[in-house]
Amino acid sequence: MGETQNQPFQFSCNPSLKVDFQGSRVTSDGGLLLVRELDERLGLSELIAENIMADRRGKNTQLPLPDLLRQSIYSRLAGY
């Protein structure tokens, strides 16, 4: 851990994704695509799922805790 990697970091997005400037019709949510790519590339969601254990009981356990945490992080990055 802590080793320096000299490999360039590249995003591999969906090639059918079209990015076009539309002036006032621009949304800030488009930047979350890059956040998701970075998350998937670095394996952050998997790291969260492997290391956070939830001992929740009852009716409010429909969604896994790692998914709720990921949604919370993404929404904060989007400014919500």
C-alpha positions in Angstrom: 0.0 0.0 0.0 1.3 3.5 -0.7 3.2 2.5 -3.8 3.4 5.0 -6.6 1.9 4.0 -9.9 3.3 5.5 -13.1 0.4 4.4 -15.3 -1.9 7.1 -16.7 -5.4 7.1 -15.4 -8.0 6.9 -18.1 -11.8 6.9 -17.8 -13.6 4.4 -20.0 -17.1 5.8 -20.5 -19.9 4.5 -22.7 -18.9 5.3 -26.3 -22.5 6.1 -27.2 -22.6 8.9 -24.7 -22.8 12.2 -26.4 -21.7 15.4 -24.6 -22.9 18.6 -26.2 -23.1 22.2 -24.7 -26.6 23.5 -24.7 -26.2 26.8 -22.9 -28.9 27.3 -20.3 -30.1 23.7 -20.7 -27.0 22.3 -19.0 -27.4 20.3 -15.8 -24.8 19.8 -13.1 -25.9 16.1 -12.7 -23.9 15.1 -15.7 -20.7 15.4 -13.7 -21.9 12.4 -11.6 -21.1 10.1 -14.6 -17.4 10.9 -14.0 -17.9 10.3 -10.2 -19.5 6.9 -10.9 -16.7 6.0 -13.3 -14.1 6.9 -10.7 -16.0 5.0 -8.0 -16.1 1.9 -10.2 -12.5 2.2 -11.4 -11.1 2.6 -7.8 -13.6 0.0 -6.4 -14.8 2.4 -3.6 -18.3 0.9 -3.5 -16.9 -2.6 -3.2 -14.6 -1.4 -0.4 -17.5 0.1 1.4 -19.6 -3.1 1.0 -16.7 -5.2 2.3 -16.0 -3.1 5.4 -19.3 -1.8 6.6 -21.5 -4.2 8.4 -25.1 -3.3 9.3 -26.9 -5.1 12.1 -30.2 -3.5 11.3 -33.5 -5.1 12.1 -37.1 -4.2 11.5 -39.1 -2.8 8.6 -36.5 -0.1 7.5 -34.0 -2.5 6.1 -35.2 -2.8 2.5 -32.0 -1.3 1.0 -28.5 -2.4 1.9 -26.5 0.1 4.0 -23.6 0.4 1.4 -26.1 1.4 -1.2 -27.6 4.1 1.1 -24.1 5.4 1.9 -23.2 5.6 -1.8 -26.4 7.5 -2.6 -25.7 9.9 0.3 -22.1 10.5 -1.0 -23.2 11.0 -4.6 -26.0 13.4 -3.6 -23.6 15.5 -1.5 -21.1 15.6 -4.5 -24.0 16.8 -6.6 -24.8 19.6 -4.2 -28.2 18.3 -2.9 
